[in-house]
């Protein structure tokens, strides 16, 4: 029973870490897109 509990905990930790990584990647991508949009906006405003 302890062995099964340990496996479930390990799987849960892996799932949480993968999800955290996925969210971090999504956030980084959104930040990049925001920077690109801001740069494009400033180029259009200044011309």
QUICORRA-V287873 format. One record per pair of residues at least 4 apart in sequence whose C-alpha atoms are under 8 Angstrom apart, sorted by sequence separation. I is the first residue (numbers start at 1). GAP is how many residues later the second one is. D is the distance in Angstrom with one decimal. If there is no record, write none. Layout:
i={I;I}
gap={GAP;GAP}
d={D;D}
This chain:
i={1;2;3;4;5;6;7;8;9;10;11;12;13;14;15;16;17;18;19;20;21;22;23;24;25;26;27;28;29;30;31;32;33;34;35;36;37;38;39;40;41;42;43}
gap={4;4;4;4;4;4;4;4;4;4;4;4;4;4;4;4;4;4;4;4;4;4;4;4;4;4;4;4;4;4;4;4;4;4;4;4;4;4;4;4;4;4;4}
d={6.2;6.1;6.3;6.2;6.2;6.1;6.1;6.1;6.1;6.2;6.1;6.1;6.1;6.1;6.1;6.0;6.1;6.1;6.1;6.1;6.2;6.2;6.1;6.2;6.2;6.2;6.1;6.2;6.3;6.1;6.2;6.2;6.1;6.0;6.1;6.1;6.1;6.2;6.2;6.3;6.1;6.0;6.3}
